[in-house]
Amino acid sequence: MTLLPKNTEKKLGLAIDLDTCVGCHACVISCKEWNTSNYGSPLSDIDAYGESPNGTFLNRVHTYEVETVDNDFNVVHFPKSCLHCDDAPCVTVCPTGASYKREEDGIVLVNEDACIGCGLCAWACPYGAREMDADAGVMKKCTLCVDRIYNENIPEEDRNPACVRACPTNARHFGDFGDPNSNVSKLSASRSGIELMPELNAKPVNRYLPPRLKSDKQKDVIPDILTPMINKVPTDLMGFLGWVDKTLDKI
């Protein structure tokens, strides 16, 4: 049995805004591209253009139609990847120590050299966030782009997970949930961020920001900035504009 660290210096994770996610899958594609190029063995694609395509992804987006409290229906796009749990069952069930949680930042990773492909961690994960790479024979999962967020050879603004950088609607946010003053902690507090399935006691770090009710959206109507400008237009135009105005009135 692999042991978890008693405490971690940081709790790096994602705050995912279900209100602004449009299900474009940009995060899925950018994640696949970055990790295929840089992380461990490439993420396999089997018969990608055939009748039975199959492949490994570290991030997926599911789409649901849900009924709201006012009997309306909304489409919700739900991105799913590893939640880097504080009490990660995928780590403690691993027989070889291949699955582990880092003490310095709380990221859960897989040592592919030690992984025997038994699949116990995938069975233990309550969120279905791990995938067996059929080609490589080892387990794959989100790494929070650990090879990217600390990389001083790339611009500072790019030192975020690939999915965060690629999101066109700014629905994904990266930071330290262990710091109450971090961007993700403040965002989660202001939007009542949800811990996914807390009854399972896995203590996931990631938070989901729930969709806003339509009534709340209507309160945030963009103020009308044109009306005051229109009211200031003089009604008694002079000169050339006055002549044009009178001529148009006769038509």
C-alpha positions as CSV (number, residue, x, y, z in Angstrom):
1,M,0.0,0.0,0.0
2,T,1.3,3.4,-1.0
3,L,1.2,6.1,1.7
4,L,-0.1,9.6,1.3
5,P,1.8,12.6,2.6
6,K,0.3,13.9,5.9
7,N,0.4,17.5,4.6
8,T,1.3,19.2,1.3
9,E,3.0,22.6,1.0
10,K,0.5,23.6,-1.7
11,K,-2.8,22.3,-3.0
12,L,-2.5,23.0,-6.7
13,G,-5.7,22.4,-8.7
14,L,-8.4,23.8,-11.0
15,A,-11.5,25.8,-10.6
16,I,-13.8,25.0,-13.5
17,D,-16.7,27.4,-14.3
18,L,-19.6,25.4,-15.6
19,D,-21.4,28.6,-16.4
20,T,-19.0,29.7,-19.1
21,C,-17.8,26.4,-20.4
22,V,-19.2,26.0,-23.9
23,G,-18.1,22.4,-24.6
24,C,-15.7,23.4,-27.4
25,H,-13.2,20.6,-26.4
26,A,-10.2,23.0,-26.8
27,C,-9.0,21.9,-23.4
28,V,-9.2,18.2,-24.5
29,I,-7.2,18.8,-27.7
30,S,-4.5,21.1,-26.1
31,C,-4.1,18.6,-23.3
32,K,-3.6,15.7,-25.7
33,E,-1.2,17.7,-27.8
34,W,1.0,18.9,-24.9
35,N,1.2,15.6,-23.1
36,T,1.7,13.6,-26.3
37,S,4.7,15.8,-27.0
38,N,6.2,16.0,-23.5
39,Y,4.9,13.6,-20.9
40,G,6.0,10.0,-20.7
41,S,5.1,7.8,-23.5
42,P,2.8,9.4,-26.2
43,L,-1.0,9.1,-25.6
44,S,-2.1,6.4,-27.9
45,D,-4.6,6.7,-30.8
46,I,-5.8,3.3,-32.1
47,D,-7.6,3.2,-35.5
48,A,-8.2,6.9,-35.2
49,Y,-9.8,7.2,-38.6
50,G,-11.3,3.7,-38.8
51,E,-14.7,2.2,-37.8
52,S,-13.7,1.7,-34.1
53,P,-11.5,4.6,-33.0
54,N,-10.0,4.4,-29.6
55,G,-7.4,6.4,-27.7
56,T,-6.2,7.8,-24.4
57,F,-7.1,11.2,-23.0
58,L,-6.2,12.9,-19.7
59,N,-9.2,15.3,-20.0
60,R,-12.7,14.8,-21.4
61,V,-15.8,16.9,-21.6
62,H,-19.3,15.4,-21.1
63,T,-22.5,17.2,-22.0
64,Y,-25.8,16.9,-20.1
65,E,-29.2,18.5,-20.3
66,V,-30.4,19.3,-16.8
67,E,-33.7,20.5,-15.4
68,T,-33.5,23.7,-13.3
69,V,-35.4,24.7,-10.2
70,D,-37.8,26.8,-12.3
71,N,-38.6,23.8,-14.5
72,D,-36.5,25.0,-17.3
73,F,-33.8,23.1,-19.1
74,N,-30.1,24.0,-19.5
75,V,-27.3,22.3,-21.3
76,V,-24.3,21.9,-19.0
77,H,-20.8,21.0,-20.3
78,F,-18.9,19.1,-17.6
79,P,-15.1,18.8,-18.0
80,K,-13.6,15.8,-16.2
81,S,-10.0,15.1,-15.3
82,C,-8.1,14.1,-12.2
83,L,-9.1,16.1,-9.1
84,H,-5.8,15.6,-7.3
85,C,-7.6,14.5,-4.1
86,D,-6.1,15.0,-0.6
87,D,-7.2,11.5,0.4
88,A,-6.6,9.9,-3.0
89,P,-7.8,6.2,-3.0
90,C,-6.0,5.7,-6.3
91,V,-2.7,6.2,-4.4
92,T,-3.3,4.0,-1.4
93,V,-4.5,1.1,-3.5
94,C,-1.4,1.0,-5.8
95,P,0.6,-2.2,-5.1
96,T,3.9,-0.9,-6.5
97,G,4.0,2.8,-5.4
98,A,3.7,3.9,-9.1
99,S,0.7,6.2,-8.1
100,Y,1.8,8.8,-5.7
101,K,1.0,12.3,-4.4
102,R,3.7,14.9,-4.3
103,E,4.3,16.6,-0.9
104,E,5.5,19.9,-2.3
105,D,2.4,20.7,-4.3
106,G,-0.2,18.0,-3.9
107,I,-0.2,16.9,-7.5
108,V,-1.1,13.2,-8.0
109,L,1.2,11.5,-10.6
110,V,2.0,8.0,-12.0
111,N,5.5,6.7,-12.3
112,E,5.2,4.9,-15.6
113,D,8.4,2.9,-15.0
114,A,6.8,1.3,-11.9
115,C,3.3,0.9,-13.2
116,I,2.4,-2.7,-14.0
117,G,-1.0,-1.9,-15.6
118,C,-3.1,-3.7,-13.1
119,G,-5.8,-1.1,-13.2
120,L,-6.5,-1.1,-9.5
121,C,-6.2,2.7,-9.3
122,A,-8.8,3.2,-12.0
123,W,-11.2,1.0,-10.1
124,A,-10.5,2.9,-6.9
125,C,-10.9,6.4,-8.5
126,P,-14.5,7.5,-7.7
127,Y,-14.5,10.0,-10.6
128,G,-13.3,7.8,-13.4
129,A,-10.4,10.1,-14.0
130,R,-7.8,7.5,-15.0
131,E,-7.4,5.8,-18.3
132,M,-5.4,2.7,-19.3
133,D,-3.2,3.3,-22.3
134,A,-3.8,0.2,-24.3
135,D,-0.7,0.8,-26.4
136,A,1.8,1.5,-23.6
137,G,0.2,-0.8,-21.1
138,V,0.3,1.7,-18.2
139,M,-2.1,4.0,-16.5
140,K,-2.4,7.7,-17.6
141,K,-3.9,10.7,-15.9
142,C,-3.9,14.5,-15.7
143,T,-0.6,15.8,-14.4
144,L,-1.6,19.5,-14.1
145,C,1.1,19.9,-16.7
146,V,3.8,19.5,-14.1
147,D,6.4,19.7,-16.8
148,R,5.0,23.1,-17.9
149,I,4.0,25.0,-14.8
150,Y,7.5,25.0,-13.4
151,N,9.3,25.4,-16.8
152,E,11.4,28.6,-16.7
153,N,12.2,28.3,-20.4
154,I,8.8,29.4,-21.4
155,P,7.1,32.8,-20.8
156,E,5.5,33.2,-17.4
157,E,2.0,33.5,-18.8
158,D,2.4,30.1,-20.4
159,R,3.3,28.4,-17.1
160,N,-0.2,27.2,-16.6
161,P,-1.8,23.8,-17.6
162,A,-2.3,23.5,-21.3
163,C,-6.1,23.3,-20.8
164,V,-6.2,26.6,-18.9
165,R,-4.2,28.4,-21.6
166,A,-6.4,27.0,-24.4
167,C,-9.8,27.8,-22.9
168,P,-11.4,30.5,-25.1
169,T,-14.0,31.4,-22.5
170,N,-11.8,31.5,-19.4
171,A,-13.7,28.7,-17.8
172,R,-10.7,27.0,-16.3
173,H,-8.5,28.6,-13.6
174,F,-5.3,27.3,-12.0
175,G,-3.9,28.0,-8.6
176,D,-3.2,27.1,-5.0
177,F,-6.3,26.1,-3.0
178,G,-4.0,26.0,0.1
179,D,-3.7,29.7,-0.1
180,P,-6.9,31.5,0.9
181,N,-5.8,34.6,-1.0
182,S,-5.1,32.8,-4.3
183,N,-7.2,33.5,-7.4
184,V,-8.8,30.1,-7.3
185,S,-9.6,30.2,-3.6
186,K,-11.3,33.6,-3.9
187,L,-13.1,32.6,-7.0
188,S,-14.4,29.4,-5.4
189,A,-15.5,31.3,-2.3
190,S,-17.4,34.0,-4.3
191,R,-19.2,31.4,-6.5
192,S,-19.8,28.7,-3.9
193,G,-17.4,26.3,-5.5
194,I,-18.6,22.7,-5.3
195,E,-16.6,19.7,-4.0
196,L,-17.5,16.9,-6.2
197,M,-19.2,14.0,-4.4
198,P,-18.0,14.9,-0.9
199,E,-19.7,11.9,0.6
200,L,-17.0,9.7,-0.8
201,N,-14.4,11.3,1.5
202,A,-11.7,11.5,-1.2
203,K,-11.3,15.3,-0.5
204,P,-10.8,16.5,-4.1
205,V,-8.8,19.7,-4.5
206,N,-10.5,20.8,-7.8
207,R,-13.7,22.9,-7.5
208,Y,-16.6,23.3,-9.9
209,L,-18.3,26.7,-10.1
210,P,-22.1,26.0,-10.6
211,P,-24.0,27.5,-13.5
212,R,-25.8,30.8,-12.5
213,L,-29.6,30.8,-12.5
214,K,-31.2,32.7,-15.3
215,S,-32.7,35.1,-12.8
216,D,-29.2,36.0,-11.6
217,K,-28.0,36.6,-15.1
218,Q,-30.9,39.0,-15.8
219,K,-29.8,41.1,-12.9
220,D,-26.4,41.5,-14.5
221,V,-27.8,43.2,-17.6
222,I,-25.2,45.4,-19.3
223,P,-26.1,49.1,-18.6
224,D,-27.6,51.0,-21.5
225,I,-24.8,53.5,-22.4
226,L,-26.4,54.7,-25.6
227,T,-29.6,56.3,-24.3
228,P,-27.9,59.1,-22.4
229,M,-25.9,59.9,-25.6
230,I,-29.0,59.9,-27.7
231,N,-30.8,62.2,-25.3
232,K,-28.0,64.8,-25.6
233,V,-28.5,65.1,-29.4
234,P,-30.0,68.6,-30.1
235,T,-33.4,68.6,-31.8
236,D,-32.9,72.0,-33.5
237,L,-30.0,71.2,-35.9
238,M,-28.4,74.1,-37.6
239,G,-26.5,74.6,-40.9
240,F,-26.1,71.8,-43.4
241,L,-27.3,69.1,-40.9
242,G,-30.4,71.2,-40.3
243,W,-31.1,71.4,-44.0
244,V,-30.7,67.7,-44.4
245,D,-33.0,67.0,-41.5
246,K,-35.7,69.2,-42.9
247,T,-35.4,67.8,-46.4
248,L,-35.7,64.2,-45.1
249,D,-38.8,65.2,-43.2
250,K,-40.5,66.3,-46.5
251,I,-39.9,62.9,-48.2
